[in-house]
């Protein structure tokens, strides 16, 4: 038996790990504020130092590596800051969704759809956690290899005030800890941001599936029940439209930068993979990271594609509900619903990019173009 607390348990924990408050009591507010301020400090300090390292580096490989980590942390910071700004709207979206699910869990066939949706969200979150673990291990290995091979290139705050000997154990320890924190901070926010967004979209898609089945059930009911079911359908449809709109408001800036930065990110990772020798220890970082940086944007584009597909299914369900055999007043209401539902619900980036699989393929094409130019420059 799944209750409302169990249904949103993983989402609630995930949201708290992202540094925000969802359904928790006010006692967690101080802890969340401390977490936010700490992450903002890490993002600003790390990006500044990495960008400076990339600008003043004389070696193209070192420059691209610094720029890559800088983009990862900036991308993660963009997600974090946008959720921070839109936190109230994000929480309202989840609360609306929670109210819908609470009533639907009492109906067996709706509960079955919701349980399947939760299973899909849990599977996707496990996949992200595997990616997260691989990226963290790869980042730590990369840091250790870099510091052992080139101890003179260590970057950490206050180095100018503490000019330690390049090969000293203290220098190696501090540099390794700092660079590990740099990499892991970006990966943590990056991963949990993706998990939050994709889970929300899948939950909304399950609501559209329920709505489609509701519409197909209308034709089998008597006239009196048809009116009541149609009224509930319209109310449910309006709530879903508001959920999609608020989701686009929250994620618009995030997705816009995601599309732009993911091309550069994939290009820089691929460049380091292809230009370094196969026996280079740094391949232990770049090869798995190339896979992860491809999977993450693909997953959110897949969720956007899922939303569009379920929206199209809803349009078909409205058309196939035998509306032509219903009373004139109900036919007129269904016609209005058809007009309103005729535009597919989409996940878009500031009305510039529609998050779907064709967009992901274009992102890969752009990354390949960047890689070609960068390779030509290196020669």
C-alpha positions, 0 to 999 in steps of 0.5 A, spaced: 500 500 500 503 506 497 501 512 501 502 520 499 508 520 504 511 514 501 510 516 494 514 523 495 519 520 500 525 520 495 523 527 492 523 530 498 529 527 500 532 529 494 530 536 494 533 537 501 539 534 498 539 540 493 539 545 499 532 547 499 525 545 503 519 542 500 515 539 505 519 539 511 518 543 518 521 550 519 526 547 523 530 545 517 530 553 514 537 554 518 540 548 515 538 550 508 541 557 509 547 555 511 548 550 505 546 555 500 551 560 503 556 555 503 555 552 496 555 559 493 561 561 496 564 554 493 561 556 486 564 563 486 571 561 488 572 555 484 570 558 478 574 564 479 580 560 480 579 555 474 577 561 469 584 564 471 587 558 470 584 557 463 586 564 461 593 564 463 595 557 461 600 556 456 598 549 454 592 547 450 590 541 454 591 544 461 587 550 458 581 546 456 581 542 462 580 548 467 575 551 462 571 544 462 571 544 470 569 551 470 563 550 465 561 544 470 561 548 476 558 554 473 552 550 470 551 547 477 551 554 480 546 556 475 541 550 476 542 552 484 541 559 483 535 559 479 532 554 484 534 559 489 530 565 486 524 560 484 524 556 490 517 558 492 514 557 485 518 550 485 515 548 492 508 551 490 508 546 484 510 540 488 504 542 493 499 542 487 502 535 485 502 532 491 494 534 492 492 531 486 496 525 487 493 524 494 486 523 491 488 519 486 491 514 490 484 512 493 482 509 486 485 503 484 487 504 476 490 511 478 494 508 483 497 503 478 499 509 473 502 513 479 506 507 482 509 505 475 511 513 475 514 512 481 518 506 479 520 510 473 522 516 477 526 511 482 530 508 476 532 514 473 534 517 480 539 510 481 541 511 474 543 518 476 546 516 482 551 511 478 553 517 474 554 521 480 559 516 483 563 515 477 564 522 476 566 523 483 571 517 483 573 520 476 574 527 479 578 524 485 583 520 481 584 526 476 586 530 482 591 525 485 594 524 478 595 531 476 598 533 483 603 527 483 605 528 476 605 536 476 605 538 483 607 545 481 600 546 478 596 546 484 591 551 485 588 552 491 585 559 495 590 563 499 596 560 495 599 567 494 599 568 502 602 561 503 608 559 498 609 552 500 614 548 496 612 545 490 613 538 492 612 538 499 607 533 502 602 539 505 602 542 498 600 536 495 595 534 501 591 541 501 591 542 493 588 535 493 583 536 498 581 543 494 581 540 487 576 534 490 572 539 493 571 543 487 570 538 482 565 534 487 561 540 489 559 542 481 558 534 480 553 534 486 549 540 484 549 538 477 546 531 479 541 533 484 539 538 479 537 533 474 534 528 478 529 534 481 527 536 474 526 529 471 522 527 477 518 532 476 516 532 469 515 524 469 510 525 475 507 531 471 506 526 465 503 521 469 498 526 470 496 526 463 496 519 462 490 519 468 487 525 464 487 521 457 484 515 461 479 519 464 477 522 457 476 515 454 471 513 460 467 519 459 463 516 453 461 510 457 457 513 462 450 516 463 449 523 461 449 526 468 455 522 470 458 525 463 457 532 466 460 531 472 466 527 469 467 533 464 467 538 470 473 534 473 476 533 467 477 540 465 479 542 472 484 537 472 487 539 465 487 546 468 491 544 474 496 540 469 497 546 464 499 550 470 504 545 473 507 545 466 507 553 466 510 553 472 515 548 471 517 552 465 518 558 469 522 555 474 527 551 469 527 556 463 533 559 464 536 553 467 535 549 460 537 555 456 544 555 459 544 547 459 543 547 451 548 552 450 553 549 455 552 542 454 555 543 447 561 546 449 562 541 455 561 535 451 566 538 446 572 539 451 571 532 454 571 529 447 577 533 445 581 531 451 579 524 450 581 524 443 588 528 444 591 524 450 594 518 449 590 511 451 595 510 456 595 517 459 592 516 467 587 522 466 583 518 461 580 515 467 577 521 468 575 523 461 572 517 458 567 516 464 566 523 464 564 523 456 559 518 457 556 522 463 556 528 460 552 525 454 547 521 458 545 527 463 542 532 457 539 526 454 535 524 460 532 531 460 531 532 453 528 525 453 523 527 459 521 533 455 519 528 449 515 524 454 511 530 456 510 532 448 508 524 447 503 524 453 500 530 451 499 528 444 496 522 447 491 526 450 489 530 444 487 523 441 484 521 447 479 527 447 478 526 439 476 518 440 471 519 446 465 518 442 463 526 443 459 525 436 454 521 440 453 525 446 448 531 447 450 538 444 452 541 450 457 536 452 459 536 445 460 544 445 464 543 451 469 537 448 470 542 442 473 547 447 477 542 450 480 540 444 482 547 442 485 548 448 489 541 448 491 542 440 497 545 442 502 540 445 505 541 452 512 542 452 518 543 456 522 549 453 528 553 454 525 561 454 521 559 448 528 558 444 529 551 445 524 545 445 527 540 450 526 534 446 530 528 442 531 532 436 534 538 440 539 533 444 541 531 437 543 538 435 547 539 441 551 533 439 552 536 432 554 543 435 559 539 440 562 536 434 563 542 430 566 545 436 571 539 436 573 540 429 575 547 430 578 546 436 582 540 433 584 544 427 587 550 432 591 545 436 594 542 429 
